[in-house]
Amino acid sequence: MQSELVQKYLREDRLPHIWCPGCGHGVIMHAVIRAIDNLKLDPEKVCIVSGIGCSSRASGYMNFNTLHTTHGRALAFATGVKMSQPDLHVIVLTGDGDTSAIGGNHLIHAARRNIDITTITFNNNIYGMTGGQYSPTTPYMDFGTTAPYGNIDNSFDLCDLAKGAGASYVGRATAYHAVQLAKIIESAISNKGFSFVEAVSSCPTYYGRKNKKGDAVNMMKTLKDMYVDIKIAEKKPELADGKIIFGELYNNPQDEYTDKYQKIIDMLKKEN
């Protein structure tokens, strides 16, 4: 089954990938592919858009309509694609720095418009490709190449940010919880509106090494121990003490942007 997914959805001539051993990004890319396959989407009707960074290299490996764009601008490009081709399933693959630092303004406006784009943020808490700088999601007092004495910025909760900006679907899972992550991505793609998924990844090369998190296996174990399913947390709140919730965090369908735009076009046609 795995080899069939590779042959069906990946550009094998672009492999092997560039991700470091132990990086969680490959697991997340597989969850995206699994979700697309489970939904039986026509590959010709899928457009994958990415910006710049480790995670954004995924678009080059995936055999769909793809755009590898500039740093922080993936959602701007994706908005243009969706407005011109509203029948496409537009999926943005982006990193924590790409989407919430230089691309933060695009994120909040895509969310408030509730445009039918699924954004999946590979969050490894660091700028991996460019040398280990701290990002807007790097935990307080953790280390990076640009925070050698500890990061004194408060970090974003990306899911709270997306929900507050107007996203109609918000979910979170980790590279360890790969099965649940694929299901959340399925639900996000199925939502008619702006969907945001935080896919928590691991970066043993920069974040793990600088913060003494251990090797890739230990970092995966940390994801297992740090995160608790929202369904479990609701039944037994005491199990969520000191942990981070994952699962479907928000689901509130609303009128979608390109549909509203088309109604204006149709109205003007009738008037003329």
C-alpha positions as protocol buffer text, in pm:
chain_id: "A"
residue {
  index: 1
  type: MET
  ca { x: 0 y: 0 z: 0 }
}
residue {
  index: 2
  type: GLN
  ca { x: 279 y: 243 z: 87 }
}
residue {
  index: 3
  type: SER
  ca { x: 458 y: 179 z: -242 }
}
residue {
  index: 4
  type: GLU
  ca { x: 131 y: 231 z: -429 }
}
residue {
  index: 5
  type: LEU
  ca { x: 87 y: 572 z: -266 }
}
residue {
  index: 6
  type: VAL
  ca { x: 443 y: 667 z: -361 }
}
residue {
  index: 7
  type: GLN
  ca { x: 389 y: 570 z: -725 }
}
residue {
  index: 8
  type: LYS
  ca { x: 49 y: 738 z: -739 }
}
residue {
  index: 9
  type: TYR
  ca { x: 118 y: 1067 z: -563 }
}
residue {
  index: 10
  type: LEU
  ca { x: 493 y: 1137 z: -555 }
}
residue {
  index: 11
  type: ARG
  ca { x: 738 y: 1247 z: -824 }
}
residue {
  index: 12
  type: GLU
  ca { x: 981 y: 961 z: -784 }
}
residue {
  index: 13
  type: ASP
  ca { x: 1242 y: 1135 z: -997 }
}
residue {
  index: 14
  type: ARG
  ca { x: 1266 y: 1403 z: -726 }
}
residue {
  index: 15
  type: LEU
  ca { x: 1348 y: 1150 z: -455 }
}
residue {
  index: 16
  type: PRO
  ca { x: 1526 y: 1100 z: -220 }
}
residue {
  index: 17
  type: HIS
  ca { x: 1406 y: 1403 z: -28 }
}
residue {
  index: 18
  type: ILE
  ca { x: 1634 y: 1654 z: 144 }
}
residue {
  index: 19
  type: TRP
  ca { x: 1492 y: 1624 z: 496 }
}
residue {
  index: 20
  type: CYS
  ca { x: 1730 y: 1524 z: 774 }
}
residue {
  index: 21
  type: PRO
  ca { x: 1712 y: 1176 z: 930 }
}
residue {
  index: 22
  type: GLY
  ca { x: 1448 y: 1183 z: 1204 }
}
residue {
  index: 23
  type: CYS
  ca { x: 1265 y: 1488 z: 1070 }
}
residue {
  index: 24
  type: GLY
  ca { x: 888 y: 1463 z: 1111 }
}
residue {
  index: 25
  type: HIS
  ca { x: 808 y: 1635 z: 783 }
}
residue {
  index: 26
  type: GLY
  ca { x: 799 y: 1315 z: 579 }
}
residue {
  index: 27
  type: VAL
  ca { x: 538 y: 1171 z: 816 }
}
residue {
  index: 28
  type: ILE
  ca { x: 325 y: 1484 z: 773 }
}
residue {
  index: 29
  type: MET
  ca { x: 356 y: 1476 z: 394 }
}
residue {
  index: 30
  type: HIS
  ca { x: 243 y: 1114 z: 403 }
}
residue {
  index: 31
  type: ALA
  ca { x: -59 y: 1215 z: 616 }
}
residue {
  index: 32
  type: VAL
  ca { x: -153 y: 1474 z: 351 }
}
residue {
  index: 33
  type: ILE
  ca { x: -126 y: 1212 z: 76 }
}
residue {
  index: 34
  type: ARG
  ca { x: -324 y: 960 z: 281 }
}
residue {
  index: 35
  type: ALA
  ca { x: -601 y: 1216 z: 336 }
}
residue {
  index: 36
  type: ILE
  ca { x: -619 y: 1299 z: -35 }
}
residue {
  index: 37
  type: ASP
  ca { x: -629 y: 928 z: -121 }
}
residue {
  index: 38
  type: ASN
  ca { x: -899 y: 853 z: 138 }
}
residue {
  index: 39
  type: LEU
  ca { x: -1113 y: 1134 z: -3 }
}
residue {
  index: 40
  type: LYS
  ca { x: -1055 y: 997 z: -355 }
}
residue {
  index: 41
  type: LEU
  ca { x: -980 y: 1343 z: -490 }
}
residue {
  index: 42
  type: ASP
  ca { x: -892 y: 1378 z: -856 }
}
residue {
  index: 43
  type: PRO
  ca { x: -520 y: 1472 z: -860 }
}
residue {
  index: 44
  type: GLU
  ca { x: -592 y: 1707 z: -1150 }
}
residue {
  index: 45
  type: LYS
  ca { x: -825 y: 1899 z: -918 }
}
residue {
  index: 46
  type: VAL
  ca { x: -570 y: 1934 z: -638 }
}
residue {
  index: 47
  type: CYS
  ca { x: -327 y: 2227 z: -618 }
}
residue {
  index: 48
  type: ILE
  ca { x: -48 y: 2218 z: -360 }
}
residue {
  index: 49
  type: VAL
  ca { x: 107 y: 2557 z: -278 }
}
residue {
  index: 50
  type: SER
  ca { x: 413 y: 2614 z: -61 }
}
residue {
  index: 51
  type: GLY
  ca { x: 644 y: 2897 z: 36 }
}
residue {
  index: 52
  type: ILE
  ca { x: 1007 y: 2867 z: 148 }
}
residue {
  index: 53
  type: GLY
  ca { x: 1154 y: 2642 z: 415 }
}
residue {
  index: 54
  type: CYS
  ca { x: 1204 y: 2275 z: 498 }
}
residue {
  index: 55
  type: SER
  ca { x: 831 y: 2200 z: 491 }
}
residue {
  index: 56
  type: SER
  ca { x: 776 y: 2391 z: 169 }
}
residue {
  index: 57
  type: ARG
  ca { x: 997 y: 2150 z: -22 }
}
residue {
  index: 58
  type: ALA
  ca { x: 710 y: 1900 z: 2 }
}
residue {
  index: 59
  type: SER
  ca { x: 526 y: 2053 z: -293 }
}
residue {
  index: 60
  type: GLY
  ca { x: 813 y: 1958 z: -525 }
}
residue {
  index: 61
  type: TYR
  ca { x: 784 y: 1592 z: -428 }
}
residue {
  index: 62
  type: MET
  ca { x: 406 y: 1570 z: -470 }
}
residue {
  index: 63
  type: ASN
  ca { x: 259 y: 1485 z: -810 }
}
residue {
  index: 64
  type: PHE
  ca { x: -27 y: 1735 z: -830 }
}
residue {
  index: 65
  type: ASN
  ca { x: -61 y: 2086 z: -968 }
}
residue {
  index: 66
  type: THR
  ca { x: 205 y: 2256 z: -754 }
}
residue {
  index: 67
  type: LEU
  ca { x: 343 y: 2601 z: -683 }
}
residue {
  index: 68
  type: HIS
  ca { x: 666 y: 2653 z: -488 }
}
residue {
  index: 69
  type: THR
  ca { x: 646 y: 3025 z: -414 }
}
residue {
  index: 70
  type: THR
  ca { x: 829 y: 3294 z: -217 }
}
residue {
  index: 71
  type: HIS
  ca { x: 886 y: 3318 z: 157 }
}
residue {
  index: 72
  type: GLY
  ca { x: 567 y: 3388 z: 349 }
}
residue {
  index: 73
  type: ARG
  ca { x: 354 y: 3435 z: 38 }
}
residue {
  index: 74
  type: ALA
  ca { x: 209 y: 3088 z: -13 }
}
residue {
  index: 75
  type: LEU
  ca { x: -137 y: 3199 z: 100 }
}
residue {
  index: 76
  type: ALA
  ca { x: -130 y: 3501 z: -129 }
}
residue {
  index: 77
  type: PHE
  ca { x: -54 y: 3278 z: -428 }
}
residue {
  index: 78
  type: ALA
  ca { x: -310 y: 3023 z: -309 }
}
residue {
  index: 79
  type: THR
  ca { x: -576 y: 3293 z: -284 }
}
residue {
  index: 80
  type: GLY
  ca { x: -510 y: 3388 z: -647 }
}
residue {
  index: 81
  type: VAL
  ca { x: -536 y: 3025 z: -755 }
}
residue {
  index: 82
  type: LYS
  ca { x: -862 y: 2972 z: -566 }
}
residue {
  index: 83
  type: MET
  ca { x: -1019 y: 3292 z: -698 }
}
residue {
  index: 84
  type: SER
  ca { x: -935 y: 3202 z: -1058 }
}
residue {
  index: 85
  type: GLN
  ca { x: -1013 y: 2828 z: -1027 }
}
residue {
  index: 86
  type: PRO
  ca { x: -1266 y: 2790 z: -742 }
}
residue {
  index: 87
  type: ASP
  ca { x: -1330 y: 2425 z: -831 }
}
residue {
  index: 88
  type: LEU
  ca { x: -976 y: 2326 z: -726 }
}
residue {
  index: 89
  type: HIS
  ca { x: -889 y: 2180 z: -387 }
}
residue {
  index: 90
  type: VAL
  ca { x: -618 y: 2426 z: -283 }
}
residue {
  index: 91
  type: ILE
  ca { x: -386 y: 2302 z: -8 }
}
residue {
  index: 92
  type: VAL
  ca { x: -106 y: 2514 z: 138 }
}
residue {
  index: 93
  type: LEU
  ca { x: 195 y: 2343 z: 297 }
}
residue {
  index: 94
  type: THR
  ca { x: 397 y: 2584 z: 506 }
}
residue {
  index: 95
  type: GLY
  ca { x: 626 y: 2610 z: 808 }
}
residue {
  index: 96
  type: ASP
  ca { x: 582 y: 2786 z: 1141 }
}
residue {
  index: 97
  type: GLY
  ca { x: 808 y: 3075 z: 1042 }
}
residue {
  index: 98
  type: ASP
  ca { x: 678 y: 3092 z: 686 }
}
residue {
  index: 99
  type: THR
  ca { x: 314 y: 3113 z: 795 }
}
residue {
  index: 100
  type: SER
  ca { x: 325 y: 3311 z: 1121 }
}
residue {
  index: 101
  type: ALA
  ca { x: 622 y: 3546 z: 1080 }
}
residue {
  index: 102
  type: ILE
  ca { x: 669 y: 3692 z: 732 }
}
residue {
  index: 103
  type: GLY
  ca { x: 341 y: 3530 z: 622 }
}
residue {
  index: 104
  type: GLY
  ca { x: 139 y: 3616 z: 931 }
}
residue {
  index: 105
  type: ASN
  ca { x: -63 y: 3892 z: 769 }
}
residue {
  index: 106
  type: HIS
  ca { x: -164 y: 3666 z: 481 }
}
residue {
  index: 107
  type: LEU
  ca { x: -274 y: 3402 z: 733 }
}
residue {
  index: 108
  type: ILE
  ca { x: -510 y: 3625 z: 927 }
}
residue {
  index: 109
  type: HIS
  ca { x: -671 y: 3774 z: 616 }
}
residue {
  index: 110
  type: ALA
  ca { x: -719 y: 3437 z: 444 }
}
residue {
  index: 111
  type: ALA
  ca { x: -882 y: 3317 z: 767 }
}
residue {
  index: 112
  type: ARG
  ca { x: -1111 y: 3619 z: 805 }
}
residue {
  index: 113
  type: ARG
  ca { x: -1227 y: 3585 z: 444 }
}
residue {
  index: 114
  type: ASN
  ca { x: -1304 y: 3217 z: 505 }
}
residue {
  index: 115
  type: ILE
  ca { x: -1174 y: 3135 z: 158 }
}
residue {
  index: 116
  type: ASP
  ca { x: -1178 y: 2763 z: 78 }
}
residue {
  index: 117
  type: ILE
  ca { x: -808 y: 2690 z: 130 }
}
residue {
  index: 118
  type: THR
  ca { x: -665 y: 2420 z: 356 }
}
residue {
  index: 119
  type: THR
  ca { x: -348 y: 2536 z: 529 }
}
residue {
  index: 120
  type: ILE
  ca { x: -125 y: 2276 z: 693 }
}
residue {
  index: 121
  type: THR
  ca { x: 155 y: 2423 z: 901 }
}
residue {
  index: 122
  type: PHE
  ca { x: 449 y: 2193 z: 968 }
}
residue {
  index: 123
  type: ASN
  ca { x: 544 y: 2331 z: 1311 }
}
residue {
  index: 124
  type: ASN
  ca { x: 889 y: 2225 z: 1430 }
}
residue {
  index: 125
  type: ASN
  ca { x: 942 y: 2536 z: 1648 }
}
residue {
  index: 126
  type: ILE
  ca { x: 1246 y: 2654 z: 1453 }
}
residue {
  index: 127
  type: TYR
  ca { x: 1373 y: 2784 z: 1120 }
}
residue {
  index: 128
  type: GLY
  ca { x: 1539 y: 2462 z: 1008 }
}
residue {
  index: 129
  type: MET
  ca { x: 1649 y: 2526 z: 650 }
}
residue {
  index: 130
  type: THR
  ca { x: 1815 y: 2861 z: 711 }
}
residue {
  index: 131
  type: GLY
  ca { x: 2022 y: 2772 z: 1016 }
}
residue {
  index: 132
  type: GLY
  ca { x: 1818 y: 2725 z: 1333 }
}
residue {
  index: 133
  type: GLN
  ca { x: 1688 y: 3073 z: 1408 }
}
residue {
  index: 134
  type: TYR
  ca { x: 1402 y: 3093 z: 1658 }
}
residue {
  index: 135
  type: SER
  ca { x: 1053 y: 3134 z: 1515 }
}
residue {
  index: 136
  type: PRO
  ca { x: 719 y: 3271 z: 1642 }
}
residue {
  index: 137
  type: THR
  ca { x: 639 y: 2926 z: 1784 }
}
residue {
  index: 138
  type: THR
  ca { x: 971 y: 2862 z: 1961 }
}
residue {
  index: 139
  type: PRO
  ca { x: 882 y: 2811 z: 2329 }
}
residue {
  index: 140
  type: TYR
  ca { x: 980 y: 3077 z: 2581 }
}
residue {
  index: 141
  type: MET
  ca { x: 1348 y: 3058 z: 2682 }
}
residue {
  index: 142
  type: ASP
  ca { x: 1429 y: 2781 z: 2435 }
}
residue {
  index: 143
  type: PHE
  ca { x: 1743 y: 2826 z: 2229 }
}
residue {
  index: 144
  type: GLY
  ca { x: 1813 y: 2902 z: 1864 }
}
residue {
  index: 145
  type: THR
  ca { x: 2107 y: 3038 z: 1666 }
}
residue {
  index: 146
  type: THR
  ca { x: 1950 y: 3385 z: 1703 }
}
residue {
  index: 147
  type: ALA
  ca { x: 1857 y: 3322 z: 2066 }
}
residue {
  index: 148
  type: PRO
  ca { x: 2183 y: 3189 z: 2217 }
}
residue {
  index: 149
  type: TYR
  ca { x: 2075 y: 3295 z: 2568 }
}
residue {
  index: 150
  type: GLY
  ca { x: 1714 y: 3184 z: 2533 }
}
residue {
  index: 151
  type: ASN
  ca { x: 1410 y: 3315 z: 2346 }
}
residue {
  index: 152
  type: ILE
  ca { x: 1236 y: 3591 z: 2544 }
}
residue {
  index: 153
  type: ASP
  ca { x: 945 y: 3628 z: 2298 }
}
residue {
  index: 154
  type: ASN
  ca { x: 610 y: 3479 z: 2390 }
}
residue {
  index: 155
  type: SER
  ca { x: 517 y: 3215 z: 2134 }
}
residue {
  index: 156
  type: PHE
  ca { x: 204 y: 3197 z: 1920 }
}
residue {
  index: 157
  type: ASP
  ca { x: -59 y: 2929 z: 1966 }
}
residue {
  index: 158
  type: LEU
  ca { x: -122 y: 2895 z: 1592 }
}
residue {
  index: 159
  type: CYS
  ca { x: -459 y: 2726 z: 1637 }
}
residue {
  index: 160
  type: ASP
  ca { x: -587 y: 3003 z: 1863 }
}
residue {
  index: 161
  type: LEU
  ca { x: -452 y: 3257 z: 1614 }
}
residue {
  index: 162
  type: ALA
  ca { x: -632 y: 3096 z: 1319 }
}
residue {
  index: 163
  type: LYS
  ca { x: -958 y: 3058 z: 1511 }
}
residue {
  index: 164
  type: GLY
  ca { x: -945 y: 3417 z: 1633 }
}
residue {
  index: 165
  type: ALA
  ca { x: -883 y: 3541 z: 1279 }
}
residue {
  index: 166
  type: GLY
  ca { x: -1195 y: 3367 z: 1147 }
}
residue {
  index: 167
  type: ALA
  ca { x: -1099 y: 3017 z: 1027 }
}
residue {
  index: 168
  type: SER
  ca { x: -1405 y: 2792 z: 1011 }
}
residue {
  index: 169
  type: TYR
  ca { x: -1207 y: 2472 z: 1081 }
}
residue {
  index: 170
  type: VAL
  ca { x: -907 y: 2432 z: 1313 }
}
residue {
  index: 171
  type: GLY
  ca { x: -729 y: 2110 z: 1406 }
}
residue {
  index: 172
  type: ARG
  ca { x: -400 y: 1991 z: 1548 }
}
residue {
  index: 173
  type: ALA
  ca { x: -205 y: 1666 z: 1560 }
}
residue {
  index: 174
  type: THR
  ca { x: 157 y: 1557 z: 1566 }
}
residue {
  index: 175
  type: ALA
  ca { x: 393 y: 1351 z: 1356 }
}
residue {
  index: 176
  type: TYR
  ca { x: 367 y: 1083 z: 1625 }
}
residue {
  index: 177
  type: HIS
  ca { x: -14 y: 1078 z: 1598 }
}
residue {
  index: 178
  type: ALA
  ca { x: 4 y: 1024 z: 1222 }
}
residue {
  index: 179
  type: VAL
  ca { x: -325 y: 834 z: 1184 }
}
residue {
  index: 180
  type: GLN
  ca { x: -520 y: 1105 z: 1368 }
}
residue {
  index: 181
  type: LEU
  ca { x: -337 y: 1372 z: 1168 }
}
residue {
  index: 182
  type: ALA
  ca { x: -453 y: 1220 z: 837 }
}
residue {
  index: 183
  type: LYS
  ca { x: -813 y: 1215 z: 961 }
}
residue {
  index: 184
  type: ILE
  ca { x: -795 y: 1580 z: 1069 }
}
residue {
  index: 185
  type: ILE
  ca { x: -653 y: 1677 z: 729 }
}
residue {
  index: 186
  type: GLU
  ca { x: -940 y: 1489 z: 564 }
}
residue {
  index: 187
  type: SER
  ca { x: -1190 y: 1691 z: 765 }
}
residue {
  index: 188
  type: ALA
  ca { x: -1004 y: 2013 z: 690 }
}
residue {
  index: 189
  type: ILE
  ca { x: -1008 y: 1952 z: 314 }
}
residue {
  index: 190
  type: SER
  ca { x: -1377 y: 1858 z: 330 }
}
residue {
  index: 191
  type: ASN
  ca { x: -1466 y: 2184 z: 505 }
}
residue {
  index: 192
  type: LYS
  ca { x: -1602 y: 2445 z: 264 }
}
residue {
  index: 193
  type: GLY
  ca { x: -1405 y: 2742 z: 397 }
}
residue {
  index: 194
  type: PHE
  ca { x: -1068 y: 2831 z: 544 }
}
residue {
  index: 195
  type: SER
  ca { x: -924 y: 2534 z: 732 }
}
residue {
  index: 196
  type: PHE
  ca { x: -611 y: 2543 z: 944 }
}
residue {
  index: 197
  type: VAL
  ca { x: -419 y: 2237 z: 1064 }
}
residue {
  index: 198
  type: GLU
  ca { x: -118 y: 2260 z: 1292 }
}
residue {
  index: 199
  type: ALA
  ca { x: 94 y: 1953 z: 1221 }
}
residue {
  index: 200
  type: VAL
  ca { x: 352 y: 1940 z: 1498 }
}
residue {
  index: 201
  type: SER
  ca { x: 683 y: 1810 z: 1368 }
}
residue {
  index: 202
  type: SER
  ca { x: 1025 y: 1734 z: 1512 }
}
residue {
  index: 203
  type: CYS
  ca { x: 1362 y: 1881 z: 1417 }
}
residue {
  index: 204
  type: PRO
  ca { x: 1644 y: 1684 z: 1582 }
}
residue {
  index: 205
  type: THR
  ca { x: 1913 y: 1861 z: 1378 }
}
residue {
  index: 206
  type: TYR
  ca { x: 1857 y: 2219 z: 1500 }
}
residue {
  index: 207
  type: TYR
  ca { x: 1580 y: 2249 z: 1759 }
}
residue {
  index: 208
  type: GLY
  ca { x: 1649 y: 1917 z: 1929 }
}
residue {
  index: 209
  type: ARG
  ca { x: 2026 y: 1953 z: 1936 }
}
residue {
  index: 210
  type: LYS
  ca { x: 2029 y: 2312 z: 2060 }
}
residue {
  index: 211
  type: ASN
  ca { x: 1772 y: 2238 z: 2329 }
}
residue {
  index: 212
  type: LYS
  ca { x: 1911 y: 1900 z: 2436 }
}
residue {
  index: 213
  type: LYS
  ca { x: 1590 y: 1717 z: 2344 }
}
residue {
  index: 214
  type: GLY
  ca { x: 1772 y: 1399 z: 2255 }
}
residue {
  index: 215
  type: ASP
  ca { x: 1771 y: 1208 z: 1929 }
}
residue {
  index: 216
  type: ALA
  ca { x: 1483 y: 1167 z: 1685 }
}
residue {
  index: 217
  type: VAL
  ca { x: 1333 y: 875 z: 1878 }
}
residue {
  index: 218
  type: ASN
  ca { x: 1334 y: 1073 z: 2203 }
}
residue {
  index: 219
  type: MET
  ca { x: 1172 y: 1369 z: 2030 }
}
residue {
  index: 220
  type: MET
  ca { x: 893 y: 1143 z: 1899 }
}
residue {
  index: 221
  type: LYS
  ca { x: 844 y: 1007 z: 2251 }
}
residue {
  index: 222
  type: THR
  ca { x: 814 y: 1365 z: 2372 }
}
residue {
  index: 223
  type: LEU
  ca { x: 535 y: 1430 z: 2120 }
}
residue {
  index: 224
  type: LYS
  ca { x: 362 y: 1118 z: 2247 }
}
residue {
  index: 225
  type: ASP
  ca { x: 387 y: 1233 z: 2609 }
}
residue {
  index: 226
  type: MET
  ca { x: 320 y: 1606 z: 2561 }
}
residue {
  index: 227
  type: TYR
  ca { x: -1 y: 1583 z: 2360 }
}
residue {
  index: 228
  type: VAL
  ca { x: -338 y: 1443 z: 2460 }
}
residue {
  index: 229
  type: ASP
  ca { x: -641 y: 1372 z: 2240 }
}
residue {
  index: 230
  type: ILE
  ca { x: -925 y: 1621 z: 2293 }
}
residue {
  index: 231
  type: LYS
  ca { x: -1171 y: 1331 z: 2328 }
}
residue {
  index: 232
  type: ILE
  ca { x: -972 y: 1191 z: 2619 }
}
residue {
  index: 233
  type: ALA
  ca { x: -925 y: 1536 z: 2772 }
}
residue {
  index: 234
  type: GLU
  ca { x: -1301 y: 1599 z: 2766 }
}
residue {
  index: 235
  type: LYS
  ca { x: -1373 y: 1271 z: 2946 }
}
residue {
  index: 236
  type: LYS
  ca { x: -1082 y: 1290 z: 3190 }
}
residue {
  index: 237
  type: PRO
  ca { x: -963 y: 1652 z: 3227 }
}
residue {
  index: 238
  type: GLU
  ca { x: -701 y: 1553 z: 3482 }
}
residue {
  index: 239
  type: LEU
  ca { x: -509 y: 1369 z: 3207 }
}
residue {
  index: 240
  type: ALA
  ca { x: -467 y: 1698 z: 3019 }
}
residue {
  index: 241
  type: ASP
  ca { x: -295 y: 1883 z: 3304 }
}
residue {
  index: 242
  type: GLY
  ca { x: 25 y: 2037 z: 3172 }
}
residue {
  index: 243
  type: LYS
  ca { x: -27 y: 1890 z: 2826 }
}
residue {
  index: 244
  type: ILE
  ca { x: -130 y: 2023 z: 2483 }
}
residue {
  index: 245
  type: ILE
  ca { x: -460 y: 1923 z: 2327 }
}
residue {
  index: 246
  type: PHE
  ca { x: -476 y: 1775 z: 1979 }
}
residue {
  index: 247
  type: GLY
  ca { x: -772 y: 1681 z: 1763 }
}
residue {
  index: 248
  type: GLU
  ca { x: -1055 y: 1876 z: 1600 }
}
residue {
  index: 249
  type: LEU
  ca { x: -1044 y: 2200 z: 1797 }
}
residue {
  index: 250
  type: TYR
  ca { x: -1302 y: 2407 z: 1609 }
}
residue {
  index: 251
  type: ASN
  ca { x: -1557 y: 2334 z: 1339 }
}
residue {
  index: 252
  type: ASN
  ca { x: -1802 y: 2610 z: 1249 }
}
residue {
  index: 253
  type: PRO
  ca { x: -1907 y: 2605 z: 880 }
}
residue {
  index: 254
  type: GLN
  ca { x: -1974 y: 2950 z: 735 }
}
residue {
  index: 255
  type: ASP
  ca { x: -2039 y: 3111 z: 396 }
}
residue {
  index: 256
  type: GLU
  ca { x: -1732 y: 3070 z: 178 }
}
residue {
  index: 257
  type: TYR
  ca { x: -1557 y: 3362 z: 7 }
}
residue {
  index: 258
  type: THR
  ca { x: -1547 y: 3252 z: -357 }
}
residue {
  index: 259
  type: ASP
  ca { x: -1915 y: 3152 z: -337 }
}
residue {
  index: 260
  type: LYS
  ca { x: -2005 y: 3501 z: -212 }
}
residue {
  index: 261
  type: TYR
  ca { x: -1789 y: 3655 z: -485 }
}
residue {
  index: 262
  type: GLN
  ca { x: -1968 y: 3448 z: -751 }
}
residue {
  index: 263
  type: LYS
  ca { x: -2306 y: 3568 z: -623 }
}
residue {
  index: 264
  type: ILE
  ca { x: -2197 y: 3927 z: -686 }
}
residue {
  index: 265
  type: ILE
  ca { x: -2089 y: 3835 z: -1041 }
}
residue {
  index: 266
  type: ASP
  ca { x: -2421 y: 3660 z: -1104 }
}
residue {
  index: 267
  type: MET
  ca { x: -2615 y: 3959 z: -968 }
}
residue {
  index: 268
  type: LEU
  ca { x: -2430 y: 4199 z: -1195 }
}
residue {
  index: 269
  type: LYS
  ca { x: -2490 y: 3977 z: -1497 }
}
residue {
  index: 270
  type: LYS
  ca { x: -2864 y: 3984 z: -1429 }
}
residue {
  index: 271
  type: GLU
  ca { x: -2864 y: 4361 z: -1395 }
}
residue {
  index: 272
  type: ASN
  ca { x: -2688 y: 4402 z: -1727 }
}
